[in-house]
Amino acid sequence: MADDGDDMADDGDDMEMSMTPGEGSSITMARADWSTGYFQAQVYKQMLEELGYSVTEPSELELGPSLAYLGMAEGDIDFWVNSWYPGHVSWWAPELPDGSTVGDHITIVGNEMVAGGLQGFLITKSFADEHGVTHLDQLNDDPDILAAFDANDQSPGNGVADIYGCTESWTCDNIIDSQIAFSGWTNIAQVKAGYDAMFAEATVKANANEPMVIYTWTPSAYITELRPGDNVYWLAMENVLDDSNPTGLEGGEGHDQRPGQANIGPDSCPAAANADNCQLGWVAADIQVTANTEWLNANPYAAELFCRVSLSVIDVSLANVDQSNAGDDATEDFIAGLAADWIADNRGAVDGWLEAARMPPMEPTCPDTVIPLALQ
């Protein structure tokens, strides 16, 4: 028996781990149509290529969430790295022609940036200081504040506080509509347009001490131009959207933002001066990989890589700043260069992830993957 054991050990020693176990396999990936997700997509693409996979350029399939989740469910897309949960849970609900739902065919895998998506509304600091604005509700409830804001907003004099929201179809636009309905803000309306154009207008207004409110998020370069505590504040809100789905959207129960609080001090969020924290009204989103389940099961090397990768919000934010500073020169090649530089600078961690992924086929080691409560 001892000899047999020695022979088995020798056989194990003789086994060579393939450096490119994905060789011969092609992957179709997508990326989100918000620019702050481009860098992460390239990082994952290049790591998969080190495993031997042939991977499409992320820019070839740049989509909003509705089409991305549908494409993954139908098998036209293998994965993307731009899921924002719990908000994106709503896109799991649509029914396919065979009676199954989108969610029946896709899987969350790994913990790319847990609680990495801080999000909320920013207001011009000088306006907030002058009028004592700490909560978004005040724009709706206080006639004097509403009039002062409305006199200089995007549609002056219409009796409504017009706030910059989201690009239509990004999910955050639906969440904001739900927040407005949930809180009964009949005097607040969301402007939906191209986000970068809205952000540029909002930045001009904030720097000119003119009133504006805009939704934004991290990781992003946006927060380096609208700087909480400098030219803007984070706004709080009195009530945090629950799962009651006030607008009746399909899957709208998944827009629940509770607890909707962040550890932000009063210098950046004045409402926190009279509370234990800043009640932004938004949950810090978990940014994660979502993949077609059948494809994931058939590609254990890719699955294990997804299980292992964890990105720094600071690193992603810095890459977003570099991308933003490049302006029109921020081509796919430029972003690929940012990703390659990051991989080189983090070679030790990356090599560890790749080594784990190159092991023989196994069950992915992702029992700790964050799963939104709505899906548990």
N, C-alpha and C positions, 0 to 999 in steps of 0.2 A: 504494500500500500504506500510505503514511504517513497518507493521509486516512482510510482504512478504520480504521486503528488509533485515530485521533483520534475518529472517530465512535463506536467501541466504548467508548472512555474516557468520552465524553460520556454514552453510554447508561448506563454504570456509575454516573456521578455523579448521573444523574437517578433512579436506583433509590432508593426510599424504604424504609427498614427499618420494618416494622410494629412498633409498641410492644406490640401485643397479638396475637402470631401464633397463640396458642392459642384465640382467640375462636371460640365455637361448639362447642368440644369440652368434654366432661364427663369428670371423673376421679373414680374411686372409690378412696379410700385407706383404709387401716386404721391403727390404732396398737396397740402392745403393751399388755397388761393389767398393766404395772408403771408406777407413776406417774412414775418418773424418765425415761420416754420421751415424756411428753405434750408438753413444751415444744418439742422438736425437730420433732415432727409438725406443730405449729402454725406453726413458722417456715417449713417447706417449703410448707405449704398456702398461706400468705400470699404467698410469692414466686411460686408457680405462678399465683395469682390476678392478680398484677401482669403476668403474661404473657398474661392474658386467659382462662385456663381457668376453668371452673366446677368447684369441688372440693368433695366431700362433707366434712362435719365429721368429723374423725378419731374423735371419741367415738362416732359411730354404729356403727363396727365396731371394738370393742375386744376383741382376741383374744390367745390364747396362741399360741406359735409353730406348733404342729402345724396348727391351723386356718388361720393366716395364710398359711403356705407352700402348703398345699393350695388355699386360695382364690385365691392368685396363679397357681398352676399351672393351675387350671381356668378362669381368666379372670374370676372374679367380683370380684377385687380387682386393681387396677392396680399398686399399689406400697405399701410401707411403709418407714420410715426407721429401724426398730428391730432390724435384724439384728445379732447378736453372733457373729462368726466368730473361731475355727473351730468353736465349740460348736454353732452352728446348722446346720453342714453335715449333721448327722444327719437333719435334716428334708427333705433333698433325696432321700433314698433310697426313701421309700414308692412303691409302684407304683400307677399309675392303672388304671382299667378297660380302657383300650386297650393296656396292656402297657408304656407309657412310664413314666418316673419323674417325680416332682415336679421334679427338677433339670433335666429335659429342656426345661422350659417357663419357667424363670426365670433372671434375670441379676443379678449384682452390678454396681453402677454407682457410680463415684465413691469418694472417700475422706473420708467425713463426719467421723469421729474415729478415725484410725489409732492403734492401741494405746491408745485412750482408756478402755477398760474394765478398769481395774485391779480385781482381785477376789481374795478370799481369806477366811480365817477370822480372827476376832478373839476374844481371850480376856480375861477380867477381869484387869486389871493386878495388883491386890493378890494374887489367887490365884496367878498365875504367879510373882510375886516370892517368895511364901511357900514355894512348892513347887518352884521352879526349873524351871518349864515353859517350854520354848522350841519344842517340836515337838508337833504333834497326836498323833503316835505314842505319846507318853508316857502319854496318857490310857488307851490300850489296853494298854501293856506294863508299866507300873509299878503294882503292886497298891495301894500306899499312895496314889498320886495318884488312881487310879481311885476308890478308896473315898471320899476326901475330896470329889471332884467329884460322885460319885453321891449322896452324902448330901444334896445341895442342888440337884440338877438337876430337870428337869421331871417325872421319875418316880423319886423318891428310893428308894433301897434295892433297885432291881431288878438291881443288879450290872452295869449298862451305863451308859456315859457318853452321855447323850442330848443331842445338839447341835442347835441351831437351824439348819435348812437352807433349803430353798426351797419356794415354792408349787409344788404338783404341776403338771406340764406346762410349767414354765418352761425346761426343758432343764438348768439348773443342778442340779435335783433328781436327774436321771439321772446327771449327771457325778459328783455326790457319792456316789451309790450305787456307781458304778464305782470311785471312789477307795477307798471302804471295802473293796470286794471285792479290788481290785488290791493293796492294802497288807495284806490279811488282818486287818483291824481287827474282830475278832469281838466286842470289848467296846465298840464305838462304834456308835450308831444315830442316824440322821437323823430329826429331827422335821419333818414336812411339814405346813404350815398356811398361813393367810393371812400374808404376809410382814410387813405393818405391825404386826399383832398380836404376832407373834413378836419383832419388833424392839423393840416397846414393853416387853415382858417382859424382854428381854435388857438393855435400857438401865436398867431399875429394878434388876436384879441387879448390873450393873456398878457403878452408883452406890452400891449398898449393900454393896459389897465381897463379893458372893456369886459363886460360880463360874458361868460360862456361856461357851459358845462359839457364835458365830453367823457364818454366811456373809454377806458384804456386798460392795459394789462402789462404784466411782466411775465416772462423775460421779453424785453423789447428795447429798442433804442428810443422809443417814444418818451420814456420816463427821464431821459437825459435832456429833453427839450422842455417838457412841462414837468417841473421839478417840485414835488411836494415840499412845502415849507419855504420855497423861494418865490416862484411866480404863481403857484397853485396850492390848493389844499385837497386832500381826500375828503369827500363828502360822506357823511353818514346818512342812514335812513331809519325811520322809526320802526318799521315792520319789515321782517325778512320773509320773502316769498316762500310759501310752503308747497306741498304737493297737490293743492286744490285745483290747479289748472284753470284759472279764472277766465282764460280766453278760449278754452275748449279745443286746444290744438291736439292733434294726434300725437300721443307720447308726451304731452305737456306736463304730466305728473313728474316726469324726470327733470323738470326745470327747478325743482326744489333747491333753494340756496342756503338752507339752514346748516350750521348756525350763523353763517354770514358775518363772522367777526374776524378781525385781524389784530395782531399785537403791534399797533402803530400808535406812537405817542402824540400828544396834543400839538407839538410843533408842526406836524404834518397833517394831523386830523384833529381839528379843534374840538370836535365832539368828545374826544377821548379825555378831555380835561374833567368831565363830570361823569366818567364811566371807567370801568376796568379796562376797556379796550375800545377799538374803533369798530362800530357796527356798520361795515361797508354795505351790507345787504347782499354780498356775493361770497360764495364759498371759494377758497383757494383751490383751483382746479388741479386734478391729477392729469398730467400730460403723459400719455401712454401710447404704446403700439397696439393697433388693432389689426387682425389678420383674418383671412378666410380660413375657417377651421379645418377643412379638408386639406388645403395646401399646407397648413401649419403641421398637421399630423404626418404628412408625407415628407416633410423637410425638417427632421429633428436637429440638424446642425444649425439651421437658421433659427429655429425655435429656441435652442439653448442660448444662442447669442443674444436674442431678444430678452431672455430671462436675466442675463448677466449685466447688460448695459445700464448704467446710471449716469446721467449727465448733470453737471453743475449749472444751476440757474445763472450764476455769475459768469461762467464761461460762455454760455449761450447768449447772455445779454451783451457781453463784450464783442462777440462775433456779430451780433445784430447791429451794434454801433459801427463796426468796421464796414459792414454792408451798407448801412445808411449813409455813412460818410462818402462812400464810393459813388453814390448817386447813379447816374446812367451807366457807369462802368461796372456796376454790380451784376455782371452777367452770370450765367450758370458756371462758366469756367472760373470766374472770380470767387464765387461761393464754394466751388469745389476746392479751390486753393485754400480758402479759410478752413475747410474741413480737413484737408490734408495736413495743414499746419497744426491743427488741434490734435490730430491723431499722432503726429510726430512728437508733440510736446507731452502727450499722455501715453507714450509708447508702453510703459510698464503695465498700466491698467488695461489698455487695449489688448496687449499680448496675453494677459491673463484671461480675458473674456474669450479671445479666439482659441486659446488652448483648451478651455473647457468645452467650447463648441465643437472642437475637432475630435472629441472622444467618440467611440462607436455609438450607434443609435441608442437612445435611451428615452425615458420619460423626461420631459423638460422639468428642470428643478425650479419651478415657479410657484410653490404653494403660497408664497407671501405676496403674490400679485394683488394690487389694490383693486377690489371689485366694488363699484358703486352699490350703495344699499338697495337701490331700485332693482338691481339685477341679482341680488343675493336670495 
